[in-house]
Amino acid sequence: MWFTKKDRIDDVARQLAHSPDFMCRRIECKGRNVYVLFLSNLINHAHLHQNVLSFIHEQQHISIDQLARCLPIGAVSICETEKEMASYIRDGWAGIYIEKEKRGLVVNIAEKVERSLEKAETESLVLGPKMSFTESIDTNIRILRQNVTDPKLVTEKIMIGVRNPLEVRVVYIEDIADETNVQTVKQRLEELHIDEVIDSSVLAQMLDDHAYTIFPQYLLTELPDRLAYSLLKGRIGIFVDRSPTVIICPTTFFSFFETTEDIYLRWAMSTVLRAVRMLGIFASIFLSPLYVAVITYHYEVIPSALLLTIGESRSRVPFPPVIEALFLEFMIELLREAGARLPTKVGQTMGIVGGIVLGQAAVDAGFTSNVLIIIVALSALGSFTAPSYEMGATIRILRFPIILLAAFWGLVGIFIGVSILLIHLLKMTSLGRPYLSPIYPFRFTDMKYALIRLPVRFYHQRPKTNRPQNSRRFSWREAMKRKDLDE
């Protein structure tokens, strides 16, 4: 309910905690007072004077409905209460009300602070588009619409947060995305009754099917082409305002080892690179535990020539293999964390020089052996092959408990760790869909989307894992035809 002029201004100011940057401009137009309310540090002052104040001065007859129709600004909304107007003003809008009018008007003249479009930092590519998303949700939606021109593209707005409301957009292609998946995402978002959402990575954790697992269940990307490719496969994207990353769901375990570069490269090269990534992850998890298990319990499996080399290398090491391995792994993690937190150029120098100096010093001091230095270095390199930072961090964490199992029970301990890991992955889901698909449940036709790459003509159907409404991408028969110009 709107009251007198003073009550209105005082109530809006009270909703804004009497902020010192709250301003009120009075304009007299044809005997009626018009009041424009705004926060001075959030608006574009040129728009305010040119498109709002000057326009109101020029009007012969003034009313809220007339302003809503004629103001030369795209985003205009009518407010019924002071609380609603104050909420808009916090986002950089200007509030307008006219004496003897029951309703108010808000116009969007916000001046957003955002960085320019840049190359992706966490997902580097050799081929393909390099542009990444920014912290502005409006800019991100505009980038998405430039990449996906499908008329069925849907962007639904949901506000999350009680004290600090934040705009979230659920995006999907209406006739491709599974309706159950869409409704599940919207239901989980609408049921979040929290103070605020800081970032999309935090929101992804709130939407997890399994909160206590170390495995990421939703893919985070800053590449518009990767989101576009995922939407066309039947997945759903979630934008969060002020976050440069987008949530993609549902995902599988193998999604975290794919890159959009796999699409741009020849199919044979993509298959080889995927295999290299999987072998790198396998080596990152199991090389150090295998060293501990073999040296502690199963040294008889080592060839005699190599056993002499390892024995000579460990002759000066006073610690058992497990302490030796944990020491080096911990040192590698310290170097990695220090390099990530330091400025870019200093961090690179710290990682390279620190690794060389500390590794050589550890061998000379008798803390570790030369062989383990090589093994730990290969393990560290293997963890970097994961395109997803979250999955790479998960792989590094898994290495430590498996090293301890290898120290207690040797190869049997490693097999116990693998069994527990497989059982855990088999039980996991992402948005209610199997996490290990297409391995479990087994779907032969989806293997080309997970482990291997085939020529483009074989991708005439969308992956069944996402349960798309329209599974057909193009005609198989037409794709298999080869016609020359002279035919």
Steps between C-alpha positions, in 0.01 A plus 500: 500500500644841397456802728602867493814630333699521824388155615602353169850645492560424868384140461720439195796659682432278801495193274844611376632546858518882448802455275696826446504440123117488485380798294162654425443739207180705480367614164199729460302403192173674414425580863577149626812393685692201369758336727792292369678279757831322446835398648754734344789251480301231318346691210615638167461875552495574126198270459335660802521854358444423130237225514316564827523856632501675160222277369276575799560878454376481141169325575172686459300253709664283765385168645654169601337309215614757244859490628499119493398511133717787377825512700792437258641221718459129430452366854202663678282354775210622714528459880215463746696544826796694634677174590483385140635834376787492752596155377530630143695808613760274667565349156567837340148589380341841550163530671239752380175599661257783432289684753147359539600177322460172691768309311867563433726434202858370477733527202829321444785752473754284687866532414635147545862450595632215286818398324533478125481173311825307537653161434406214731746458787419153633414329170768573243450385141719478190208488253154650526357823650705650784238740646377435853200607707518805729350591840194670341205268450353728231825485301516123546144450372583718200810288427293182530235629257774578250620140526157334514248654260246219545153658545424237765774630732340573839649724773297492822573748779506396867600725793698330779601651833305664781742771612699533179272395211685379192367435153536145369408393147417142403567453128407205280358416158131430550449213257832327578555513879320238705205655683573302818854638511373855450238471775754344738741790450229764550361324807842479666566867428163616630539298821825678593411732789838656580643845563708519182678310224856622455592323176386231259752255651328546838156454344619177333589362843153586629339311212714184539333161521774382740636768731773289663681372192823654375399454137345800320150426373448806282729638234616862530610674182588851386486414128185602307558238229516222758168610648345523153625150414360364829158662450472346154572160657205539736668640809403802712704811585474717810627860494565688825533878499849629589655161416706431184437125508189308397367179653425217254285205608447210500857381451684170511844404631636503145372853432782638714760355263349648183590832345337692216834465322413132451232618257727732306780244453492203265323202652814282518699767683212562741479129584874485569489810720208363701693178553805699611286689751352182645844336525635817662225492764560129562874564542436799727292290740691171502871558421603610850287232677646233271852613593418480872332159466773343287795632703334408831348159426553383141858585405533157336296622201768758416760390240844440652673782310236753605497364856872573532444857382213555742693341786799723435275806478329415832818399684533846659127550573424435870119504460262225389355542145164635624662788692724570202204509260278712726784748555552552126130515421449758773794704366348495149165621637674782687675611181175483305307703758779758535523540122123551473489769771803701384495749209511328162865551408625434853274195530639342182856556623411356841353185344792429267797608711346380827432154358852460362683642803293327767498168313876495457555618859269226634699232313837639612381522861382140496132578554388321183625299203551598137247243380221641717577852376424381145183318609362796695578736211307272260211486747490878519505531120220243473272705726541801268357306204146534640337795316280568805678666794256344747560148369877559502480600868293189573761276336775656714302437819428137411871424476562539875253241643607248235866551599403420861306189391806386300720552806272285718413213264707540184332416170203359690451844657505664156234256376291577809529871421402445135199290607378764745549768234304306236214421739479867594495613135237240408269634772542865401260703289498845345157660499363151558680354196771228526844652552692220323283495188554366232706234684223444755233460384680385188405687182712402203372782278611764753860376517591739218406789730711375793812294426564533127439734210363389163454687171224762511257293293459255791361771728153503347336444840530682830631302800230293668656575839340848496161353397433766234146542372629525142790256464560549128762753386506426128422225251739203512424403141574848368821519702625172355454617141813623327431711194753675281425815304495317167239244611 
